Amino acid sequence: MKITLERIAHTRSGDKGDLSNIGVIARDPRYYPVLLREVTAERVKHYFSDLVHGPVTRYELPNVAALNFVLEEALDGGGTVSLRLDAQGKIFGSQLLGLEIEVTEDELG
């Protein structure tokens, strides 16, 4: 079945220069394998294709059941030069929670 990411995870996001950083944290450790399978760097890059012009790198943090994504060339130059409404990238995490993922009923518990 399809659900939005927000059902099994929460996010934190921030920025440094022209990079945006998104932490995706499983609401329960049993959801971590779903995050690994469904929330890939390629999917995140595609999801933000209108905003992110550089590579997206995923880092896995199994000890805290989380993923960290670094989105390069994501802030139109960064907070001091960008004309975007959210030049600091704080909204990226909230936006990512709308990503549709596939899960089974068994995975949801």
C-alpha positions as CSV (number, residue, x, y, z in Angstrom):
1,M,0.0,0.0,0.0
2,K,1.1,3.6,-0.5
3,I,1.5,5.9,2.5
4,T,3.3,9.2,3.0
5,L,6.6,9.2,4.7
6,E,5.2,11.2,7.6
7,R,3.4,8.1,8.8
8,I,6.6,6.3,9.7
9,A,9.2,9.1,10.1
10,H,9.8,12.6,11.2
11,T,12.5,15.0,9.8
12,R,14.9,17.8,10.8
13,S,16.5,20.0,8.2
14,G,18.9,22.8,8.0
15,D,21.6,24.4,5.8
16,K,25.1,25.4,5.3
17,G,25.9,27.7,2.4
18,D,24.2,26.2,-0.7
19,L,23.7,22.8,0.9
20,S,20.5,21.6,2.5
21,N,20.6,18.8,5.1
22,I,17.7,16.5,5.9
23,G,17.6,14.0,8.7
24,V,14.9,11.4,8.3
25,I,14.2,9.5,11.6
26,A,12.1,6.4,11.9
27,R,9.2,6.8,14.4
28,D,10.0,3.2,15.5
29,P,13.2,1.2,14.7
30,R,11.2,-1.4,13.0
31,Y,10.5,1.1,10.2
32,Y,14.2,1.6,9.5
33,P,14.4,-1.1,6.8
34,V,11.5,0.6,5.0
35,L,13.4,3.9,5.0
36,L,16.4,2.1,3.6
37,R,14.5,0.6,0.8
38,E,12.1,3.4,-0.1
39,V,13.9,6.7,0.7
40,T,16.9,6.6,-1.7
41,A,19.2,9.4,-2.8
42,E,17.8,9.0,-6.3
43,R,14.2,9.4,-5.1
44,V,15.0,12.4,-2.9
45,K,16.8,14.0,-5.9
46,H,13.8,13.4,-8.1
47,Y,11.4,14.6,-5.5
48,F,13.2,17.9,-5.3
49,S,14.2,18.1,-8.9
50,D,12.9,21.6,-9.4
51,L,15.0,22.9,-6.4
52,V,18.1,20.8,-6.1
53,H,20.6,21.1,-9.0
54,G,23.5,19.2,-7.5
55,P,24.0,15.7,-6.2
56,V,22.1,14.2,-3.3
57,T,24.1,11.9,-0.9
58,R,22.5,9.6,1.6
59,Y,24.2,8.6,4.9
60,E,22.8,5.7,6.9
61,L,22.7,5.9,10.7
62,P,21.4,2.5,11.8
63,N,22.2,3.1,15.5
64,V,19.5,5.8,15.6
65,A,17.3,4.3,12.8
66,A,17.8,7.4,10.7
67,L,19.0,8.6,7.3
68,N,20.8,11.8,6.6
69,F,20.6,13.5,3.1
70,V,22.9,16.2,1.9
71,L,21.4,18.1,-1.1
72,E,24.0,20.2,-3.0
73,E,23.2,23.3,-5.0
74,A,19.8,23.3,-3.2
75,L,19.5,26.9,-1.9
76,D,20.1,29.0,-4.9
77,G,23.4,30.2,-3.6
78,G,22.5,30.2,0.1
79,G,20.9,32.5,2.6
80,T,22.9,35.6,2.0
81,V,22.5,35.6,-1.8
82,S,19.3,33.7,-2.6
83,L,15.9,35.4,-3.3
84,R,14.0,32.3,-2.3
85,L,11.4,32.5,0.5
86,D,13.2,29.7,2.3
87,A,16.9,30.3,1.6
88,Q,17.9,28.4,4.7
89,G,16.4,25.1,3.7
90,K,14.3,24.6,6.8
91,I,11.2,23.5,4.9
92,F,12.9,20.7,2.9
93,G,12.3,18.2,5.7
94,S,8.6,19.1,5.9
95,Q,8.3,18.8,2.2
96,L,9.9,15.4,2.1
97,L,7.3,14.0,4.5
98,G,4.9,14.1,1.6
99,L,6.9,11.5,-0.3
100,E,4.7,8.5,-1.1
101,I,6.3,5.2,-0.2
102,E,5.3,1.5,-0.5
103,V,4.8,-0.6,2.6
104,T,3.1,-3.8,3.5
105,E,0.6,-4.1,6.3
106,D,3.1,-6.4,8.1
107,E,5.7,-3.6,8.0
108,L,3.4,-1.2,9.6
109,G,2.6,-3.6,12.4
